[in-house]
Amino acid sequence: MAASYIDGMKPVEYSKAAQKSMSRMQPKRVAAIKAKVHAYAHGERVDLKRLVGTTLVRIRVGDDRVIIDERTNLVVVVDVGPRGGIYKE
């Protein structure tokens, strides 16, 4: 996992699945997703919802969804993808 540490915010890590999904996206979409995740790590308000039956949360970024595990003081981006297919396991 790749970690990013910036002063005043929780560290952010991207799982291999998230990195793979983002590698297939257009750079503009990836930049928007990373900006929203880092805004969340800074403590800013984002469109956030808890996923039913899990400890995970999701952030909405346009038509994309970012699944995050935030049980510790670390923000772990579990997966990234379009709204239609991201919730299927």
Number of C-alpha atoms within 10 A of each C-alpha: 13 10 12 12 10 11 7 9 16 19 17 23 20 21 17 14 14 19 18 13 15 20 11 9 13 9 11 8 15 17 13 14 21 17 13 20 23 19 14 19 20 15 12 10 10 14 10 14 12 13 13 8 6 8 11 17 17 21 20 18 21 11 10 17 20 23 23 25 17 17 10 8 11 15 22 23 25 20 22 28 18 15 14 10 11 14 14 5 4
